[in-house]
Amino acid sequence: MKLYNDIYTIIEKHDNAVTIRLLPSSAIYQAHFPGNPVTPGVCQVGIIGELLEEMCGRKLTLCEVKNLKFVEVLKPDVTEEACITFEKIEDDGERLVVKGTVSSETTVFTKFSLVFETV
């Protein structure tokens, strides 16, 4: 399932970071949770994967979660924009090892260390 234009849009791209806008009207937020929407962790990982696919120009699949910490709740009605920062990307052509954060100007929501493989 593609999350782009369903749960988020891209506002700005940099070399190692992408600023996104969360879309509170998404059906995901209507179900998770009505009246108190939060961005599910699996959706955050999905967004990271989609952004990496676009950055590296190939289809990827998540194959390992080395470390994943949800530090604060990412709520689309409180934090409309979030920045996914890739602090480290190791790409050998087959596997990408990525470390980074999902944050706003003042809050870190998620810290991740993930491994993706080329499909």
All heavy atoms as an XYZ file, in Angstrom:
931
protein
N       0.842     -1.187      0.000
C       0.000      0.000      0.000
C       0.882      1.243      0.000
O       1.766      1.390      0.826
C      -0.884     -0.020      1.243
C      -1.696      1.223      1.423
S      -2.644      1.154      2.938
C      -3.353      2.762      2.887
N       0.646      2.104     -0.924
C       1.363      3.371     -0.980
C       0.728      4.347      0.002
O      -0.487      4.521      0.019
C       1.333      3.957     -2.388
C       2.277      3.267     -3.322
C       3.695      3.629     -2.952
C       4.681      3.079     -3.933
N       6.041      3.277     -3.515
N       1.551      4.963      0.796
C       1.080      5.924      1.788
C       1.146      7.357      1.275
O       0.449      8.230      1.776
C       1.889      5.782      3.074
C       1.790      4.410      3.738
C       2.741      4.324      4.928
C       0.374      4.119      4.173
N       1.999      7.588      0.261
C       2.141      8.921     -0.310
C       0.808      9.377     -0.885
O       0.128      8.634     -1.589
C       3.227      8.915     -1.393
C       3.435     10.257     -2.044
C       3.991     11.310     -1.331
C       3.049     10.480     -3.356
C       4.176     12.546     -1.920
C       3.226     11.712     -3.954
C       3.786     12.743     -3.238
O       3.960     13.973     -3.810
N       0.431     10.586     -0.566
C      -0.840     11.207     -0.956
C      -2.044     10.578     -0.280
O      -3.177     10.931     -0.595
C      -1.041     11.220     -2.474
C      -0.239     12.303     -3.140
O       0.078     13.322     -2.526
N       0.115     12.101     -4.396
N      -1.827      9.623      0.605
C      -2.922      9.069      1.407
C      -2.774      9.515      2.851
O      -3.719     10.027      3.440
C      -2.936      7.542      1.328
C      -4.083      6.952      2.132
O      -5.129      7.621      2.258
O      -3.936      5.843      2.641
N      -1.591      9.332      3.412
C      -1.354      9.726      4.802
C      -0.387     10.913      4.893
O      -0.349     11.619      5.880
C      -0.851      8.528      5.632
C      -0.841      8.844      7.113
C       0.506      8.071      5.180
C      -0.548      7.650      8.005
N       0.390     11.152      3.810
C       1.335     12.270      3.818
C       1.602     12.781      2.405
O       1.332     12.101      1.424
C       2.672     11.847      4.452
C       3.537     10.980      3.563
C       4.591     11.523      2.830
C       3.298      9.616      3.408
C       5.385     10.736      2.003
C       4.082      8.827      2.587
C       5.119      9.400      1.881
O       5.893      8.626      1.058
N       2.118     14.004      2.339
C       2.655     14.566      1.109
C       4.054     15.089      1.412
O       4.398     15.320      2.571
C       1.792     15.719      0.551
O       1.714     16.751      1.523
C       0.398     15.246      0.184
N       4.826     15.277      0.378
C       6.189     15.791      0.542
C       6.165     17.305      0.367
O       5.616     17.820     -0.611
C       7.141     15.144     -0.479
C       7.250     13.644     -0.200
C       8.516     15.814     -0.440
C       8.023     12.858     -1.240
N       6.767     17.992      1.325
C       6.856     19.451      1.275
C       8.196     19.885      0.696
O       8.268     20.753     -0.164
C       6.687     20.062      2.678
C       5.302     19.761      3.218
C       6.944     21.564      2.652
C       5.106     20.171      4.648
N       9.270     19.267      1.202
C      10.604     19.706      0.820
C      11.581     18.546      0.946
O      11.475     17.733      1.859
C      11.025     20.844      1.755
C      12.267     21.563      1.382
C      12.515     22.766      2.282
O      11.978     22.848      3.392
O      13.287     23.619      1.839
N      12.536     18.493      0.008
C      13.572     17.455      0.039
C      14.938     18.115      0.150
O      15.188     19.150     -0.465
C      13.558     16.622     -1.249
C      12.295     15.855     -1.491
C      12.399     15.132     -2.817
C      11.075     14.543     -3.225
N      11.140     13.912     -4.538
N      15.794     17.496      0.939
C      17.191     17.903      1.056
C      18.037     16.672      0.785
O      17.512     15.591      0.521
C      17.484     18.444      2.458
C      16.672     19.652      2.802
N      16.945     20.902      2.311
C      15.579     19.791      3.587
C      16.054     21.760      2.779
N      15.216     21.108      3.554
N      19.348     16.797      0.878
C      20.230     15.664      0.627
C      19.912     14.482      1.522
O      19.819     13.353      1.074
C      21.697     16.061      0.828
C      22.163     17.019     -0.261
O      21.575     17.008     -1.356
O      23.115     17.773     -0.010
N      19.745     14.725      2.814
C      19.551     13.628      3.760
C      18.279     13.765      4.587
O      18.132     13.105      5.604
C      20.762     13.527      4.694
C      20.865     14.715      5.628
O      20.357     15.795      5.336
N      21.511     14.530      6.761
N      17.370     14.624      4.155
C      16.146     14.832      4.927
C      14.981     15.167      4.005
O      15.161     15.748      2.941
C      16.345     15.948      5.946
N      13.787     14.769      4.455
C      12.564     15.072      3.711
C      11.535     15.581      4.717
O      11.283     14.944      5.751
C      12.009     13.818      2.996
C      10.732     14.154      2.248
C      13.038     13.216      2.070
N      10.966     16.739      4.426
C       9.894     17.280      5.258
C       8.573     16.868      4.633
O       8.361     17.062      3.431
C       9.987     18.808      5.363
O      11.277     19.156      5.888
C       8.907     19.361      6.277
N       7.713     16.286      5.467
C       6.412     15.821      4.989
C       5.290     16.532      5.735
O       5.492     17.059      6.835
C       6.255     14.287      5.155
C       6.286     13.890      6.631
C       7.304     13.547      4.343
C       5.851     12.463      6.904
N       4.118     16.540      5.125
C       2.908     17.044      5.781
C       1.993     15.841      5.986
O       1.703     15.099      5.042
C       2.215     18.092      4.930
C       0.843     18.497      5.508
C       0.245     19.730      4.883
N       1.000     20.894      5.343
C       1.665     21.733      4.550
N       1.667     21.552      3.245
N       2.319     22.762      5.036
N       1.590     15.630      7.216
C       0.633     14.565      7.523
C      -0.760     15.017      7.116
O      -1.095     16.203      7.235
C       0.677     14.240      9.012
C       2.030     13.724      9.511
C       2.030     13.622     11.035
C       2.367     12.395      8.891
N      -1.573     14.103      6.645
C      -2.916     14.415      6.161
C      -3.956     13.877      7.144
O      -4.331     12.703      7.091
C      -3.125     13.804      4.772
C      -2.104     14.247      3.708
C      -2.301     13.480      2.413
C      -2.181     15.744      3.492
N      -4.422     14.737      8.061
C      -5.346     14.291      9.112
C      -6.647     13.694      8.592
O      -7.313     12.947      9.302
C      -5.630     15.560      9.918
C      -4.561     16.523      9.558
C      -4.087     16.140      8.188
N      -7.018     13.984      7.345
C      -8.268     13.455      6.795
C      -8.137     12.011      6.305
O      -9.127     11.397      5.905
C      -8.747     14.339      5.641
O      -7.766     14.344      4.615
N      -6.936     11.446      6.372
C      -6.710     10.078      5.908
C      -7.578      9.084      6.677
O      -7.820      9.222      7.877
C      -5.237      9.710      6.101
O      -5.037      8.330      5.864
N      -8.013      8.040      5.981
C      -8.810      6.984      6.613
C      -8.047      6.306      7.747
O      -8.651      5.841      8.714
C      -9.226      5.953      5.569
N      -6.729      6.272      7.632
C      -5.924      5.666      8.703
C      -6.157      6.387     10.017
O      -6.291      5.765     11.066
C      -4.428      5.666      8.309
C      -4.204      4.641      7.190
C      -3.529      5.377      9.511
C      -2.836      4.674      6.554
N      -6.220      7.723      9.958
C      -6.423      8.491     11.187
C      -7.856      8.389     11.706
O      -8.086      8.547     12.894
C      -6.032      9.952     10.972
C      -4.551     10.126     10.765
C      -4.060     10.746      9.631
C      -3.642      9.653     11.698
C      -2.694     10.902      9.438
C      -2.278      9.798     11.509
C      -1.812     10.430     10.383
O      -0.466     10.583     10.190
N      -8.786      8.112     10.814
C     -10.172      7.930     11.250
C     -10.312      6.637     12.054
O     -11.150      6.532     12.945
C     -11.126      7.909     10.051
C     -11.010      9.109      9.131
C     -11.008     10.443      9.844
O     -11.876     10.736     10.642
N     -10.013     11.274      9.551
N      -9.462      5.662     11.748
C      -9.518      4.372     12.435
C      -8.541      4.285     13.608
O      -8.722      3.479     14.508
C      -9.214      3.248     11.438
N      -7.519      5.139     13.600
C      -6.429      5.012     14.589
C      -6.142      6.366     15.218
O      -5.116      6.972     14.913
C      -5.185      4.475     13.871
C      -4.181      3.820     14.753
N      -3.133      4.498     15.308
C      -4.063      2.543     15.166
C      -2.392      3.661     16.011
N      -2.943      2.466     15.937
N      -6.797      6.921     16.013
C      -8.006      6.558     16.731
C      -9.011      7.690     16.558
O      -8.608      8.847     16.629
C      -7.707      6.358     18.218
C      -6.758      5.224     18.494
C      -5.415      5.455     18.687
C      -7.225      3.920     18.530
C      -4.546      4.410     18.950
C      -6.351      2.868     18.799
C      -4.995      3.118     19.008
N     -10.284      7.392     16.365
C     -11.281      8.441     16.155
C     -11.269      9.452     17.312
O     -11.307      9.085     18.467
C     -12.610      7.672     16.124
C     -12.228      6.274     15.752
C     -10.859      6.052     16.342
N     -11.156     10.726     16.952
C     -11.146     11.780     17.964
C      -9.785     12.022     18.604
O      -9.582     13.038     19.252
N      -8.852     11.100     18.435
C      -7.504     11.236     18.985
C      -6.518     10.566     18.031
O      -5.889      9.576     18.380
C      -7.435     10.608     20.382
C      -6.122     10.893     21.068
O      -5.442     11.866     20.773
N      -5.743     10.036     21.993
N      -6.383     11.098     16.808
C      -5.577     10.416     15.786
C      -4.089     10.385     16.117
O      -3.531     11.372     16.600
C      -5.838     11.244     14.533
C      -6.194     12.607     15.034
C      -6.905     12.379     16.336
N      -3.480      9.236     15.871
C      -2.031      9.077     16.017
C      -1.514      8.356     14.770
O      -2.227      7.595     14.130
C      -1.636      8.291     17.291
C      -2.143      9.001     18.541
C      -2.140      6.876     17.263
N      -0.256      8.630     14.452
C       0.362      7.978     13.294
C       0.912      6.631     13.744
O       1.825      6.582     14.566
C       1.497      8.852     12.726
O       0.978     10.165     12.465
C       2.049      8.253     11.445
N       0.351      5.531     13.248
C       0.830      4.211     13.654
C       2.308      4.021     13.317
O       2.800      4.527     12.298
C      -0.043      3.248     12.827
C      -1.243      4.047     12.439
C      -0.758      5.458     12.283
N       2.994      3.289     14.156
C       4.408      3.014     13.939
C       4.667      2.344     12.606
O       5.638      2.661     11.911
N       3.812      1.415     12.228
C       3.988      0.718     10.949
C       3.875      1.702      9.781
O       4.564      1.546      8.776
C       2.996     -0.469     10.814
C       1.569      0.012     10.654
C       3.399     -1.379      9.684
N       3.062      2.722      9.921
C       2.954      3.739      8.879
C       4.211      4.605      8.831
O       4.672      4.976      7.744
C       1.719      4.609      9.101
S       0.174      3.721      8.826
N       4.773      4.915      9.982
C       6.021      5.678     10.003
C       7.128      4.902      9.296
O       7.874      5.461      8.485
C       6.426      6.001     11.431
C       5.491      7.000     12.106
C       5.938      7.345     13.506
O       7.086      7.712     13.722
N       5.026      7.237     14.462
N       7.225      3.609      9.562
C       8.236      2.772      8.895
C       7.929      2.695      7.400
O       8.844      2.742      6.565
C       8.304      1.369      9.538
C       9.206      0.440      8.731
C       8.797      1.473     10.980
N       6.667      2.609      7.037
C       6.279      2.596      5.630
C       6.667      3.881      4.913
O       7.153      3.849      3.777
N       6.472      5.014      5.564
C       6.862      6.306      4.994
C       8.376      6.344      4.787
O       8.858      6.753      3.730
C       6.391      7.467      5.896
C       4.865      7.582      5.861
C       7.048      8.787      5.461
C       4.275      8.496      6.923
N       9.127      5.904      5.776
C      10.596      5.859      5.666
C      10.998      5.022      4.454
O      11.833      5.427      3.651
C      11.217      5.308      6.964
C      11.015      6.295      8.114
C      12.693      4.973      6.777
C      11.240      5.712      9.499
N      10.383      3.857      4.303
C      10.684      2.976      3.176
C      10.360      3.615      1.839
O      11.150      3.534      0.891
N       9.199      4.262      1.740
C       8.828      4.916      0.484
C       9.795      6.038      0.131
O      10.189      6.188     -1.032
C       7.399      5.468      0.584
C       6.333      4.412      0.516
C       4.924      4.967      0.531
O       4.717      6.201      0.446
O       3.997      4.154      0.632
N      10.197      6.819      1.125
C      11.136      7.907      0.868
C      12.494      7.368      0.422
O      13.126      7.923     -0.477
C      11.272      8.791      2.108
C      10.001      9.545      2.508
C      10.219     10.285      3.827
C       9.540     10.491      1.418
N      12.935      6.272      1.031
C      14.198      5.645      0.619
C      14.119      5.124     -0.807
O      15.071      5.262     -1.574
C      14.557      4.495      1.556
C      15.251      4.866      2.849
C      15.357      3.648      3.760
C      16.618      5.456      2.582
N      12.986      4.499     -1.163
C      12.812      4.013     -2.530
C      12.968      5.153     -3.531
O      13.634      5.004     -4.557
C      11.444      3.368     -2.710
C      11.323      2.009     -2.097
C       9.960      1.376     -2.311
O       8.977      2.081     -2.630
O       9.882      0.149     -2.149
N      12.373      6.285     -3.215
C      12.469      7.434     -4.115
C      13.904      7.960     -4.170
O      14.410      8.303     -5.242
C      11.524      8.548     -3.646
C      11.486      9.687     -4.623
C      10.431     10.720     -4.286
O       9.348     10.343     -3.811
O      10.713     11.911     -4.507
N      14.573      8.006     -3.023
C      15.946      8.506     -2.969
C      16.911      7.626     -3.760
O      17.791      8.138     -4.453
C      16.430      8.614     -1.515
C      15.787      9.729     -0.731
S      16.202      9.673      1.028
C      17.912     10.154      0.988
N      16.752      6.302     -3.659
C      17.725      5.405     -4.297
C      17.250      4.890     -5.654
O      18.021      4.260     -6.373
C      18.093      4.246     -3.374
S      16.790      3.055     -3.123
N      15.989      5.137     -6.004
C      15.497      4.781     -7.322
C      15.281      3.305     -7.557
O      15.396      2.839     -8.690
N      14.984      2.569     -6.509
C      14.677      1.138     -6.680
C      13.699      0.684     -5.606
O      13.557      1.298     -4.562
C      15.939      0.303     -6.668
C      16.746      0.329     -5.392
C      18.059     -0.462     -5.615
N      18.759     -0.710     -4.400
C      19.758      0.029     -3.928
N      20.145      1.106     -4.577
N      20.360     -0.293     -2.812
N      13.018     -0.430     -5.899
C      12.021     -1.001     -4.998
C      12.734     -1.699     -3.840
O      13.673     -2.455     -4.039
C      11.158     -1.995     -5.779
C      10.017     -2.546     -5.000
C       8.879     -1.572     -4.949
C       7.697     -2.250     -4.268
N       6.964     -1.355     -3.430
N      12.255     -1.438     -2.619
C      12.867     -1.996     -1.412
C      11.844     -2.718     -0.565
O      10.647     -2.453     -0.644
C      13.488     -0.867     -0.566
C      14.546     -0.004     -1.224
C      14.874      1.195     -0.356
C      15.796     -0.824     -1.508
N      12.347     -3.617      0.266
C      11.520     -4.270      1.263
C      12.270     -4.263      2.593
O      13.492     -4.416      2.615
C      11.139     -5.712      0.851
O      10.206     -6.231      1.788
C      12.340     -6.621      0.769
N      11.542     -4.056      3.663
C      12.146     -4.060      4.989
C      12.526     -5.488      5.340
O      11.708     -6.402      5.239
C      11.156     -3.517      6.026
C      11.622     -3.479      7.473
C      12.763     -2.480      7.650
C      10.460     -3.121      8.384
N      13.782     -5.703      5.754
C      14.198     -7.061      6.097
C      14.682     -7.178      7.543
O      14.760     -8.296      8.058
C      15.256     -7.589      5.133
S      16.814     -6.727      5.190
N      14.994     -6.056      8.186
C      15.457     -6.144      9.571
C      15.214     -4.821     10.295
O      15.464     -3.750      9.745
C      16.958     -6.462      9.605
C      17.524     -6.636     10.991
C      19.003     -6.955     10.999
O      19.583     -7.243      9.921
O      19.596     -6.910     12.084
N      14.736     -4.927     11.516
C      14.605     -3.778     12.400
C      15.693     -3.922     13.447
O      15.612     -4.776     14.324
C      13.207     -3.721     13.064
C      13.133     -2.570     14.057
C      12.121     -3.614     12.014
N      16.733     -3.110     13.313
C      17.833     -3.178     14.276
C      17.445     -2.467     15.560
O      17.718     -2.951     16.653
C      19.105     -2.565     13.695
C      19.726     -3.406     12.612
C      21.026     -2.788     12.171
C      21.769     -3.792     11.322
N      23.153     -3.860     11.642
N      16.838     -1.299     15.417
C      16.416     -0.516     16.568
C      15.291      0.408     16.123
O      15.392      1.044     15.071
C      17.598      0.297     17.108
C      17.343      0.827     18.501
O      16.295      0.615     19.078
N      18.326      1.534     19.035
N      14.246      0.482     16.908
C      13.103      1.325     16.586
C      12.488      1.800     17.891
O      11.968      0.998     18.661
C      12.088      0.534     15.751
C      10.895      1.278     15.198
C      11.310      2.432     14.296
C       9.994      0.317     14.423
N      12.588      3.106     18.139
C      12.057      3.676     19.381
C      11.062      4.771     19.052
O      11.382      5.725     18.345
C      13.188      4.257     20.231
C      14.134      3.225     20.760
C      15.180      3.852     21.646
C      16.130      2.765     22.137
N      17.191      3.306     22.970
N       9.863      4.621     19.572
C       8.837      5.641     19.440
C       8.899      6.479     20.711
O       8.367      6.093     21.749
C       7.468      4.999     19.214
C       7.428      4.174     17.961
C       7.448      2.789     18.030
C       7.405      4.781     16.722
C       7.431      2.020     16.873
C       7.394      4.015     15.558
C       7.404      2.631     15.637
N       9.556      7.620     20.611
C       9.859      8.459     21.766
C       8.656      9.305     22.172
O       8.375      9.471     23.354
C      11.077      9.356     21.460
C      11.453     10.213     22.645
C      12.265      8.509     21.004
N       7.963      9.849     21.190
C       6.764     10.667     21.403
C       5.706     10.254     20.389
O       6.029      9.757     19.317
C       7.070     12.159     21.223
C       7.981     12.747     22.280
C       7.324     12.909     23.636
O       6.078     13.028     23.689
O       8.054     12.906     24.638
N       4.453     10.504     20.721
C       3.351     10.178     19.825
C       3.283     11.229     18.714
O       3.282     12.430     18.991
C       2.019     10.116     20.591
C       0.865      9.831     19.652
C       2.092      9.052     21.685
N       3.225     10.773     17.472
C       3.117     11.660     16.309
C       1.649     11.798     15.950
O       1.028     10.868     15.433
C       3.926     11.085     15.141
C       3.948     11.881     13.846
C       4.428     13.309     14.071
C       4.834     11.174     12.820
N       1.086     12.979     16.262
C      -0.338     13.233     16.063
C      -0.522     14.252     14.947
O       0.021     15.347     15.029
C      -0.950     13.755     17.356
C      -0.792     12.810     18.527
C      -1.328     13.424     19.789
C      -2.487     12.558     20.185
N      -3.383     13.153     21.124
N      -1.284     13.907     13.917
C      -1.433     14.811     12.776
C      -2.183     16.097     13.107
O      -2.013     17.096     12.414
C      -2.210     13.973     11.757
C      -2.983     13.025     12.591
C      -2.090     12.702     13.761
N      -2.988     16.090     14.149
C      -3.716     17.308     14.510
C      -2.872     18.249     15.373
O      -3.220     19.400     15.563
C      -5.037     16.971     15.199
C      -4.863     16.130     16.452
O      -3.797     15.512     16.638
O      -5.813     16.072     17.259
N      -1.733     17.765     15.869
C      -0.825     18.587     16.674
C       0.413     18.945     15.867
O       0.863     20.090     15.859
C      -0.417     17.847     17.971
C       0.613     18.644     18.751
C      -1.640     17.539     18.823
N       0.983     17.948     15.183
C       2.188     18.139     14.377
C       1.845     17.848     12.927
O       1.819     16.693     12.518
C       3.308     17.189     14.843
O       3.524     17.393     16.232
C       4.586     17.424     14.073
N       1.557     18.901     12.177
C       1.192     18.715     10.778
C       2.379     18.326      9.927
O       2.272     17.537      9.002
C       0.578     20.010     10.230
C      -0.807     19.823      9.686
C      -1.356     21.114      9.141
O      -0.895     21.571      8.077
O      -2.251     21.655      9.793
N       3.551     18.902     10.246
C       4.756     18.647      9.464
C       5.778     17.893     10.294
O       5.939     18.159     11.481
C       5.370     19.954      8.972
C       4.497     20.697      7.999
C       5.120     21.984      7.499
O       6.309     22.228      7.773
O       4.402     22.750      6.839
N       6.458     16.963      9.654
C       7.521     16.203     10.312
C       8.680     16.087      9.336
O       8.489     16.096      8.119
C       7.025     14.825     10.726
N       9.870     15.959      9.888
C      11.064     15.814      9.073
C      11.663     14.433      9.302
O      11.919     14.045     10.446
C      12.076     16.898      9.422
S      13.557     16.826      8.389
N      11.851     13.694      8.237
C      12.530     12.401      8.319
C      13.975     12.681      7.919
O      14.253     13.077      6.781
C      11.889     11.344      7.394
C      10.489     10.946      7.892
C      12.744     10.086      7.375
C       9.418     11.853      7.538
N      14.871     12.506      8.869
C      16.291     12.774      8.643
C      17.042     11.451      8.616
O      16.945     10.667      9.560
C      16.864     13.675      9.755
O      16.101     14.883      9.807
C      18.324     14.010      9.486
N      17.759     11.225      7.529
C      18.586     10.035      7.385
C      20.009     10.418      7.777
O      20.731     11.032      6.998
C      18.514      9.498      5.954
C      17.128      9.086      5.555
C      16.332      9.929      4.801
C      16.623      7.863      5.951
C      15.044      9.552      4.431
C      15.336      7.475      5.591
C      14.548      8.326      4.839
N      20.374     10.082      9.008
C      21.688     10.453      9.526
C      22.791      9.587      8.947
O      23.935     10.020      8.847
C      21.673     10.376     11.054
C      20.702     11.378     11.659
C      20.261     11.044     13.060
O      20.735     10.043     13.636
O      19.416     11.785     13.581
N      22.430      8.360      8.562
C      23.417      7.438      8.002
C      22.711      6.506      7.026
O      21.681      5.924      7.345
C      24.054      6.628      9.130
C      25.117      5.656      8.695
C      25.703      4.947      9.908
C      26.759      3.957      9.518
N      27.284      3.238     10.678
N      23.269      6.391      5.820
C      22.765      5.441      4.825
C      23.965      4.685      4.274
O      24.862      5.290      3.694
C      22.018      6.129      3.667
C      20.809      6.920      4.175
C      21.587      5.097      2.631
C      20.081      7.702      3.092
N      23.966      3.390      4.478
C      24.990      2.526      3.899
C      24.309      1.696      2.817
O      23.398      0.939      3.104
C      25.600      1.611      4.958
C      26.349      2.334      6.046
C      26.838      1.408      7.154
O      26.640      0.180      7.061
O      27.397      1.936      8.119
N      24.760      1.853      1.575
C      24.120      1.195      0.435
C      25.162      0.399     -0.334
O      26.085      0.972     -0.911
C      23.492      2.257     -0.461
C      22.728      1.688     -1.630
O      22.708      0.449     -1.828
O      22.136      2.488     -2.377
N      25.008     -0.929     -0.331
C      25.940     -1.764     -1.092
C      25.332     -2.231     -2.414
O      25.869     -3.108     -3.077
C      26.423     -2.953     -0.259
C      25.334     -3.984      0.025
O      24.215     -3.870     -0.514
O      25.609     -4.924      0.800
N      24.206     -1.639     -2.799
C      23.542     -2.022     -4.037
C      22.453     -3.064     -3.851
O      21.529     -3.142     -4.627
N      22.580     -3.867     -2.822
C      21.573     -4.890     -2.501
C      20.822     -4.553     -1.211
O      19.635     -4.795     -1.105
C      22.236     -6.262     -2.353
C      22.791     -6.816     -3.650
C      21.711     -7.091     -4.682
O      20.637     -7.586     -4.309
O      21.943     -6.786     -5.870
N      21.554     -4.039     -0.236
C      20.980     -3.724      1.079
C      21.268     -2.276      1.447
O      22.334     -1.761      1.150
C      21.561     -4.635      2.161
C      21.158     -6.088      2.016
C      21.954     -7.018      2.924
N      21.909     -6.693      4.323
C      21.142     -7.310      5.225
N      20.369     -8.297      4.848
N      21.154     -6.960      6.488
N      20.299     -1.664      2.117
C      20.486     -0.323      2.661
C      20.321     -0.408      4.174
O      19.302     -0.909      4.663
C      19.429      0.650      2.134
C      19.685      1.272      0.784
C      19.080      0.429     -0.284
C      19.130      2.661      0.772
N      21.323      0.043      4.890
C      21.241      0.164      6.338
C      21.064      1.645      6.609
O      21.892      2.464      6.198
C      22.514     -0.372      7.031
C      22.405     -0.210      8.535
C      22.745     -1.832      6.660
N      19.961      1.999      7.278
C      19.656      3.408      7.507
C      19.431      3.675      8.986
O      18.843      2.864      9.702
C      18.426      3.869      6.705
C      18.686      3.793      5.225
C      17.195      3.087      7.066
N      19.917      4.832      9.417
C      19.681      5.308     10.777
C      19.188      6.729     10.672
O      19.650      7.494      9.816
C      20.971      5.276     11.595
C      21.474      3.890     11.868
C      22.722      3.927     12.717
C      23.211      2.492     12.945
N      24.400      2.444     13.781
N      18.237      7.083     11.547
C      17.738      8.443     11.494
C      16.654      8.712     12.502
O      16.445      7.933     13.444
N      15.943      9.820     12.251
C      14.887     10.252     13.153
C      13.690     10.780     12.379
O      13.817     11.216     11.238
C      15.382     11.376     14.092
O      15.825     12.475     13.290
C      16.487     10.910     15.014
N      12.557     10.752     13.047
C      11.358     11.461     12.617
C      11.148     12.527     13.681
O      11.035     12.205     14.871
C      10.128     10.527     12.539
C       8.890     11.315     12.136
C      10.382      9.367     11.579
N      11.121     13.793     13.272
C      11.064     14.866     14.270
C      10.350     16.093     13.722
O      10.084     16.206     12.530
C      12.485     15.254     14.699
O      13.205     15.753     13.588
N      10.070     17.018     14.650
C       9.622     18.358     14.286
C      10.726     19.300     14.739
O      11.800     18.848     15.148
C       8.295     18.693     14.980
O       8.483     18.798     16.379
N      10.472     20.585     14.721
C      11.489     21.539     15.162
C      11.868     21.329     16.628
O      13.000     21.569     17.016
C      11.009     22.969     14.953
C      10.952     23.377     13.493
C      10.517     24.814     13.313
O      10.393     25.552     14.311
O      10.294     25.207     12.161
N      10.913     20.880     17.432
C      11.151     20.804     18.875
C      11.089     19.405     19.466
O      11.455     19.214     20.617
C      10.116     21.675     19.620
O       8.798     21.204     19.300
C      10.246     23.137     19.225
N      10.637     18.416     18.701
C      10.374     17.097     19.267
C      10.898     15.983     18.375
O      10.678     16.005     17.159
C       8.854     16.888     19.456
O       8.330     17.971     20.221
C       8.544     15.583     20.155
N      11.561     15.003     18.970
C      11.912     13.783     18.260
C      10.803     12.775     18.549
O      10.510     12.478     19.702
C      13.277     13.230     18.718
C      13.537     11.866     18.089
C      14.392     14.197     18.365
N      10.188     12.265     17.495
C       9.103     11.300     17.646
C       9.611      9.864     17.577
O       9.188      9.010     18.354
C       8.036     11.516     16.560
C       7.414     12.870     16.615
C       7.791     13.854     15.718
C       6.476     13.183     17.585
C       7.245     15.118     15.778
C       5.913     14.445     17.667
C       6.300     15.426     16.758
N      10.503      9.612     16.634
C      10.951      8.248     16.377
C      12.443      8.245     16.060
O      12.923      9.118     15.338
C      10.176      7.653     15.182
O       8.780      7.780     15.431
C      10.524      6.200     14.957
N      13.131      7.240     16.596
C      14.525      6.985     16.237
C      14.545      5.606     15.599
O      13.929      4.679     16.116
C      15.421      6.992     17.475
C      15.485      8.334     18.163
C      16.368      8.257     19.394
C      16.403      9.592     20.112
N      17.299      9.554     21.275
N      15.250      5.471     14.464
C      15.223      4.198     13.763
C      16.601      3.783     13.254
O      17.445      4.619     12.943
C      14.211      4.237     12.608
C      14.484      5.285     11.566
C      15.327      5.036     10.489
C      13.889      6.530     11.641
C      15.563      5.989      9.519
C      14.125      7.506     10.669
C      14.956      7.233      9.615
N      16.768      2.484     13.193
C      17.902      1.834     12.539
C      17.313      0.611     11.843
O      16.916     -0.353     12.495
C      18.973      1.436     13.553
O      20.035      0.779     12.905
N      17.222      0.681     10.513
C      16.496     -0.308      9.729
C      17.360     -0.807      8.584
O      18.249     -0.104      8.107
C      15.221      0.314      9.150
C      14.280      1.007     10.136
C      13.220      1.804      9.398
C      13.638     -0.014     11.055
N      17.063     -2.023      8.123
C      17.749     -2.595      6.979
C      16.708     -2.947      5.923
O      15.729     -3.627      6.209
C      18.560     -3.855      7.370
C      19.284     -4.419      6.161
C      19.531     -3.554      8.508
N      16.942     -2.448      4.716
C      16.084     -2.739      3.576
C      16.877     -3.495      2.525
O      18.083     -3.301      2.392
C      15.554     -1.425      2.950
C      14.596     -0.676      3.816
C      15.045      0.191      4.798
C      13.227     -0.836      3.653
C      14.156      0.909      5.592
C      12.333     -0.138      4.442
C      12.795      0.733      5.416
N      16.190     -4.352      1.774
C      16.804     -5.082      0.663
C      16.131     -4.692     -0.632
O      14.946     -4.377     -0.662
C      16.650     -6.590      0.848
C      17.514     -7.168      1.930
C      17.362     -8.684      2.053
O      16.354     -9.251      1.584
O      18.281     -9.272      2.617
N      16.886     -4.751     -1.713
C      16.334     -4.505     -3.035
C      15.441     -5.683     -3.407
O      15.805     -6.834     -3.220
C      17.475     -4.359     -4.070
O      18.302     -3.270     -3.674
C      16.918     -4.105     -5.455
N      14.267     -5.357     -3.940
C      13.312     -6.390     -4.350
C      13.629     -6.815     -5.763
O      13.885     -6.035     -6.627
C      11.862     -5.867     -4.271
C      10.877     -6.898     -4.773
C      11.538     -5.443     -2.870
